[in-house]
Amino acid sequence: MITCPRHRETALTTERIDRVVNGMIETGRLRCPTCATEYPISDGILDLLGQQWPGSIAQLVNVLPPAAWAYERTWRPLALSMLSGEEFPLERELALITELAGVDRGGLMIDVGCSNGLYARALAQARRRSGADGLVVGIDLSMAMLQEARQRARREGLRISFIRASAQALPFAANSASVLAMGGSLNEIGDIPAALAEWRRLLAPHGRGVMMSLVAAGNPPGRIFQQLLGTGGLQFPTVDELNQYFANAGLRLRAQWQYGIVVFSVVQ
Ligand SMILES: C[S@@+](CC[C@H](N)C(=O)[O-])C[C@H]1O[C@@H](n2cnc3c(N)ncnc32)[C@H](O)[C@@H]1O
């Protein structure tokens, strides 16, 4: 059930279906029965944000098609090895994320700030292998990122729904998610307390939140570099600050691992 981003407990209804591919709406419109707002679906992507502009330089960069094209082709495979200071290929990261998420429980699994859909695809593959039921959804502000994500999912034959929405207004009802995943997006998401409040609202009683995020560097050059990135809207909390954000949102920290400035957290 997808809900209205303004009335988060009101399910959107189908207003029009123009084209369906593999049982998924490719082109059409959904509508909120409470506020009558209509939301378009085109190229299989539901757009809940319309003309909304990115709030920071970091978010603006991710809206640009060249950034979306390059993201998983260039930066992403190297990212954790460079940031953790040890050999950290994507296979290791994705195995960790899917294991921590416990995908065999099925249900609604959401990759928040999904970019090219890396975690969403890993969750969908793991779900398929386990034979569990469920729906995988990728959420991002950037239409260019979502278009790239959708192409990648289709090439791999994976059923993933992609929605252009804000992490601070997730279009799902309370207690609906069995898995919330986030890879590196907390650092550029903007309002962290509001985004984590959405995790608290959405996580089902036995749901799990799995997050990879970057924390403040321990050495002066790293801190200076992060301060520079901060002018573009990136945030690098210390581990204590990160855990305080979780606690303030009412999320319980179940496990945490740190590799360099890369931190994996499991919350409930
Ligand atoms: C660091 S990238 C995420 C990488 C991706 N999760 C991965 O593991 O490959 C951050 C993404 O978050 C998205 N984003 C930033 N702020 C957001 C917000 N408030 N709501 C939803 N998406 C957001 C950006 O468009 C960008 O695609």
PDBQT file of the ligand as one rigid body, heavy atoms in Angstrom, charges set to zero:
ROOT
HETATM    1  C1  LIG A 301      25.216   8.549  -1.166  1.00  0.00    +0.000 C 
HETATM    2  S1  LIG A 301      23.912   8.371  -2.301  1.00  0.00    +0.000 S 
HETATM    3  C2  LIG A 301      23.206   6.830  -1.872  1.00  0.00    +0.000 C 
HETATM    4  C3  LIG A 301      23.880   5.630  -2.375  1.00  0.00    +0.000 C 
HETATM    5  C4  LIG A 301      23.091   4.377  -2.404  1.00  0.00    +0.000 C 
HETATM    6  N1  LIG A 301      22.223   4.197  -1.264  1.00  0.00    +0.000 N 
HETATM    7  C5  LIG A 301      24.084   3.231  -2.505  1.00  0.00    +0.000 C 
HETATM    8  O1  LIG A 301      24.259   2.522  -1.504  1.00  0.00    +0.000 OA
HETATM    9  O2  LIG A 301      24.664   3.080  -3.565  1.00  0.00    +0.000 OA
HETATM   10  C6  LIG A 301      22.679   9.398  -1.640  1.00  0.00    +0.000 C 
HETATM   11  C7  LIG A 301      21.346   9.356  -2.372  1.00  0.00    +0.000 C 
HETATM   12  O3  LIG A 301      20.348   9.896  -1.509  1.00  0.00    +0.000 OA
HETATM   13  C8  LIG A 301      19.475  10.703  -2.261  1.00  0.00    +0.000 C 
HETATM   14  N2  LIG A 301      18.879  11.668  -1.333  1.00  0.00    +0.000 N 
HETATM   15  C9  LIG A 301      19.483  12.728  -0.735  1.00  0.00    +0.000 A 
HETATM   16  N3  LIG A 301      18.646  13.331   0.101  1.00  0.00    +0.000 NA
HETATM   17  C10 LIG A 301      17.477  12.640   0.052  1.00  0.00    +0.000 A 
HETATM   18  C11 LIG A 301      16.225  12.785   0.713  1.00  0.00    +0.000 A 
HETATM   19  N4  LIG A 301      16.007  13.743   1.604  1.00  0.00    +0.000 N 
HETATM   20  N5  LIG A 301      15.251  11.905   0.406  1.00  0.00    +0.000 NA
HETATM   21  C12 LIG A 301      15.455  10.907  -0.502  1.00  0.00    +0.000 A 
HETATM   22  N6  LIG A 301      16.622  10.731  -1.144  1.00  0.00    +0.000 NA
HETATM   23  C13 LIG A 301      17.629  11.570  -0.866  1.00  0.00    +0.000 A 
HETATM   24  C14 LIG A 301      20.321  11.317  -3.337  1.00  0.00    +0.000 C 
HETATM   25  O4  LIG A 301      19.550  11.708  -4.458  1.00  0.00    +0.000 OA
HETATM   26  C15 LIG A 301      21.296  10.183  -3.653  1.00  0.00    +0.000 C 
HETATM   27  O5  LIG A 301      20.859   9.417  -4.717  1.00  0.00    +0.000 OA
ENDROOT
TORSDOF 0
